[in-house]
Amino acid sequence: MPASPIQSIPPSSDAVELELPERTLPAMLLSVVFHVVLLTVIGLIWYQAPSGTGSEVDRPVGIAMVHRMPNRDRYVDTAEPIKPEMTSDSTSATSSDSASSAAPPADLSPPIDLAGILSEMKRAPSPISGTGLAGKTSLDGDAFDSKRPPGTEGDSNNTTTTVFGVSGSGSRFVYVFDRSDSMNGNGGLPLRAAKREMIKSLKSLSERQRFQLIFYNQQPRPFQTEHAGLGLMVGEEAIIRRAIRYVESVKAFGSTEHESALKMALKMGPDVIFFLTDARIPRLSGSQLAEIRRRAQQVGATIHAIEFGTDPVAPNNSFLIDLASQNNGQYHYVDIRSLGKASELLQESAP
């Protein structure tokens, strides 16, 4: 039987159309792998390729400093320390630096030779100041001239003089007397008595001794001649006469300030200070007394204190007692009323 021919079936509108899905995932995966491999190869080639031009190796870049020298220019890399050229002068400096480097550190203090220092202090001469002292200048400094005036070395120039019975021995004397208004009390008797005792003491000096007079109120005022600097005066006859005339011309007025007058006297480097006042107030404080004692010890001065008063007996709380005891001196109290009686007796006995 002959085969019947296959007849095509016409598409029907009711037939279902079948579509096969597109297989795109393998192609995308292959593309990603390809690009990763390609970028990796390019990166390896770029990393291994030498930088720069040609076959030359890269050189570091820096900043150079040029030093203009007399005979040439010198270029120095700023990253390197500058080394000075060695010359004959620098060679000697280098050798000295080497020697100093071998020395002990600067902050290493050697043992203190206390015994040697004390012996040097004992051998040092007592200081003295001869110039630069002004009557209205506050002398609070600690500088002293370590040289004594010619002809004052040794004990051959020493003498002893007294003020109101207080004796002082040495070759250099400074009289520090109060001239404040309170010295005008009792008809001016305190000032007159002080002048009389000062003149009597001055007359006992000779040209082998030196002296200075300081009258003070709120300010100290030393004795000064026309052709001599302010300082200790030679006790020759002509200068003593001038000093006596100066004492006789002094007037009392103003308030009282003790410390500056004592410091001025100590600045002159005396052996003995005769300090006279009738003012217990203002008192010198403990710190002021300590400072005066320190300066007196520096110059080797003795301070005698004489106090005027109207009480029959000496007070037991006067700062002048401490001033004298702290400076190897004597304290003496004078009842000015007894001075008045003595003056009256002298006038009655006079012809």
C-alpha positions in Angstrom: 0.0 0.0 0.0 1.5 3.0 -0.9 2.3 5.5 1.7 0.1 8.3 1.9 1.7 11.6 1.6 2.2 13.6 4.7 -0.1 16.4 4.7 0.8 19.6 6.5 -1.5 20.7 9.0 -2.2 24.4 8.7 -1.6 26.4 11.8 -4.5 26.9 13.9 -5.2 29.9 15.9 -5.9 27.6 18.8 -2.4 26.0 18.7 0.1 26.8 21.4 3.4 28.5 20.2 6.5 27.0 22.1 9.5 29.4 22.5 12.9 28.0 23.7 14.6 30.2 26.4 17.9 32.1 25.5 21.0 30.7 27.1 23.0 33.9 27.9 24.6 33.0 31.3 27.7 31.1 30.0 28.5 33.9 27.6 28.4 36.5 30.4 30.5 34.4 32.7 33.1 33.9 30.0 33.2 37.6 29.4 33.8 38.4 33.1 36.6 35.8 33.4 38.2 37.1 30.2 38.2 40.7 31.4 39.6 39.8 34.9 42.4 37.9 33.3 43.1 40.7 30.9 43.2 43.4 33.7 45.5 41.1 35.8 48.0 40.7 33.0 48.0 44.4 32.2 48.6 45.2 35.9 51.5 42.8 36.1 53.1 44.3 33.0 52.6 47.8 34.4 54.1 47.0 37.8 57.2 45.4 36.3 57.9 48.1 33.7 60.8 50.5 34.8 59.9 54.1 35.4 61.8 57.0 33.9 63.3 57.4 30.5 65.5 54.8 28.8 67.4 52.6 31.0 68.4 55.2 33.6 67.4 54.7 37.2 65.3 57.3 39.0 67.3 59.6 41.3 66.0 61.2 44.5 65.1 64.9 44.3 66.2 67.3 47.1 67.0 70.9 47.9 70.6 72.1 47.8 72.0 75.2 49.5 74.8 77.2 47.9 77.5 78.8 50.1 79.3 81.7 48.5 82.9 81.3 49.5 85.8 83.6 48.5 87.3 81.2 46.0 84.3 79.0 45.0 80.7 78.1 45.5 79.8 75.1 47.7 76.6 73.2 47.3 75.2 71.4 50.3 72.2 69.1 50.5 69.9 70.4 53.2 69.3 66.8 54.4 73.0 66.6 55.4 74.5 68.5 58.3 76.8 71.3 57.2 80.4 70.6 58.1 82.7 73.7 58.2 85.8 73.4 56.3 88.9 72.9 58.3 91.3 75.8 58.5 94.1 76.5 60.8 91.8 78.4 63.2 89.2 75.8 63.1 91.8 73.1 63.7 92.9 74.8 66.9 89.2 75.3 67.9 88.6 71.6 67.3 91.5 70.6 69.5 90.2 72.9 72.2 86.7 71.4 71.8 88.2 68.0 72.1 89.9 69.0 75.3 86.7 70.5 76.7 84.8 67.4 75.8 87.2 65.5 78.0 86.5 67.8 80.9 83.8 67.0 83.5 80.3 68.3 82.8 79.7 72.0 83.5 76.9 71.3 86.0 79.2 69.0 88.1 80.0 71.0 91.2 83.3 70.2 92.8 83.5 69.6 96.6 83.4 72.9 98.5 86.6 73.8 100.4 84.8 75.4 103.4 88.0 75.7 105.4 89.8 77.5 102.5 86.9 79.9 101.9 86.8 80.8 105.6 90.5 81.5 105.7 90.2 83.7 102.6 87.4 85.7 104.2 89.5 86.2 107.3 92.5 87.4 105.3 90.4 89.8 103.2 90.7 93.5 104.3 87.7 95.3 105.7 85.8 97.2 103.0 85.4 100.9 102.8 83.7 103.3 100.5 85.3 106.7 99.7 83.2 108.2 96.9 79.7 108.2 95.5 77.8 109.0 98.6 75.1 111.6 98.4 73.3 113.2 101.3 69.9 112.5 99.9 70.7 109.2 98.3 69.3 106.0 99.8 72.3 103.7 100.2 70.8 100.3 100.2 73.4 98.5 98.1 75.8 95.8 99.2 78.8 96.9 97.2 81.9 97.9 99.2 85.3 99.0 98.2 87.7 96.4 99.6 90.7 98.8 99.7 91.5 100.8 102.8 92.8 104.4 102.5 96.6 104.6 102.5 98.1 104.9 105.9 95.2 103.2 107.8 96.6 99.6 107.9 97.5 98.0 111.2 96.8 99.0 114.8 99.2 102.0 114.9 96.4 104.4 113.8 93.9 103.3 116.4 92.7 105.5 119.2 89.9 105.6 121.7 87.3 108.3 121.9 84.1 108.6 124.0 80.6 109.9 123.6 78.6 110.3 126.8 80.9 107.9 128.5 80.7 105.2 125.8 84.2 104.3 124.6 85.0 103.3 121.0 88.4 102.1 119.8 89.5 102.1 116.2 90.8 104.3 113.4 87.6 105.1 111.5 84.6 106.6 113.3 81.1 107.6 112.1 78.8 109.7 114.3 75.1 109.2 113.5 73.1 111.8 115.5 69.4 112.5 115.4 68.4 116.0 114.3 64.6 115.5 114.2 62.2 118.1 115.8 62.0 116.1 119.0 65.6 117.1 119.7 64.3 120.7 120.2 62.4 119.6 123.3 63.3 121.0 126.8 64.4 124.3 125.3 66.7 122.6 122.7 68.8 120.9 125.4 69.0 117.5 123.7 70.5 119.0 120.5 72.9 121.2 122.4 74.1 118.3 124.5 74.6 116.1 121.5 76.6 118.8 119.7 78.8 119.4 122.7 79.7 115.7 123.0 80.3 115.3 119.3 82.7 118.2 119.3 84.5 116.9 122.3 85.0 113.5 120.6 86.2 115.1 117.4 88.9 117.1 119.2 90.4 113.8 120.5 91.1 112.6 116.9 94.3 113.2 114.9 95.3 113.0 111.3 95.9 109.3 111.7 92.2 108.7 112.1 89.3 109.2 109.8 85.7 110.2 110.6 82.3 111.2 109.2 79.3 113.0 110.7 75.8 112.1 109.8 72.9 114.2 111.1 69.5 112.7 110.2 65.8 113.3 110.4 63.7 111.8 107.6 66.9 111.8 105.5 70.5 111.4 106.4 72.9 114.3 105.7 76.7 113.7 105.9 79.4 116.3 106.4 80.9 117.4 103.1 83.8 119.7 102.2 84.2 121.6 98.9 87.2 119.7 97.5 86.7 116.2 99.1 84.4 113.5 98.0 81.7 112.2 100.4 83.2 109.6 102.6 85.5 109.3 105.6 87.5 112.5 106.3 91.0 112.7 107.5 91.2 114.0 111.0 93.7 116.7 110.4 93.3 120.0 112.2 91.9 122.1 109.4 89.2 119.5 108.6 88.3 119.1 112.2 87.8 122.9 112.5 85.4 122.8 109.5 83.6 119.8 111.0 83.1 121.7 114.3 81.6 124.7 112.4 79.3 122.4 110.6 78.1 120.8 113.8 77.4 124.2 115.3 75.3 125.2 112.3 73.0 122.1 112.4 69.3 122.7 113.2 66.7 120.2 114.3 63.5 119.7 112.4 61.4 117.1 110.6 60.5 113.5 111.4 62.7 110.5 112.2 63.9 107.6 110.0 66.7 105.6 111.5 67.5 102.8 109.0 68.7 104.9 106.1 71.2 106.8 108.3 72.6 103.6 109.7 73.0 102.0 106.3 74.8 105.2 105.0 77.2 104.9 107.9 77.9 101.2 107.3 78.5 102.0 103.6 81.5 103.9 104.7 83.1 100.9 106.3 83.8 102.3 109.8 85.3 100.6 112.8 82.9 102.3 115.3 79.5 104.0 114.9 78.1 106.2 117.7 74.4 106.2 117.2 72.4 108.8 119.2 68.6 109.4 119.2 65.8 110.4 121.5 63.2 108.6 119.4 62.0 105.2 120.5 59.3 105.4 117.8 59.5 104.5 115.0 61.2 101.3 116.1 63.5 99.3 114.0 61.8 96.0 113.2 63.4 92.6 113.7 64.2 92.3 109.9 65.7 95.8 109.8 67.9 95.0 112.8 69.0 91.7 111.1 69.9 93.5 107.9 71.9 96.1 109.9 73.7 93.3 111.8 74.6 91.6 108.5 76.1 94.7 107.0 78.0 95.5 110.2 79.5 92.0 110.2 80.6 92.5 106.6 82.6 95.6 107.4 83.6 94.6 111.0 81.8 97.6 112.6 80.8 98.1 116.2 77.6 100.1 116.9 77.2 101.9 120.2 73.7 103.2 121.0 73.0 106.3 123.1 69.4 107.1 124.0 68.0 110.4 125.3 64.9 110.3 127.4 63.0 112.0 130.2 62.5 109.0 132.4 64.8 108.6 135.5 65.8 105.1 134.5 66.4 103.4 131.1 63.5 101.5 129.5 63.7 97.8 129.2 62.0 97.5 125.8 64.0 99.9 123.7 65.1 98.7 120.2 68.4 100.5 120.8 69.3 97.9 123.4 69.0 95.2 120.7 70.9 97.3 118.2 73.9 97.6 120.5 73.9 94.0 121.8 73.6 92.6 118.3 76.6 94.6 117.0 79.1 94.2 119.8 78.3 97.7 121.1 77.3 99.4 124.4 73.9 100.9 125.2 73.8 104.0 127.3 70.7 105.9 128.5 70.9 109.6 129.3 68.2 111.4 131.3 68.2 114.8 129.6 66.9 116.4 132.8 70.2 115.5 134.5 72.0 117.2 131.6 70.0 120.4 132.4 71.0 120.3 136.0 74.6 119.8 135.1 74.5 122.7 132.8 73.0 124.9 135.4 75.7 123.9 137.9 78.4 124.8 135.3 76.8 128.2 134.7 76.6 128.9 138.5 80.3 128.0 139.0 81.5 130.1 136.1 83.1 133.4 137.1 
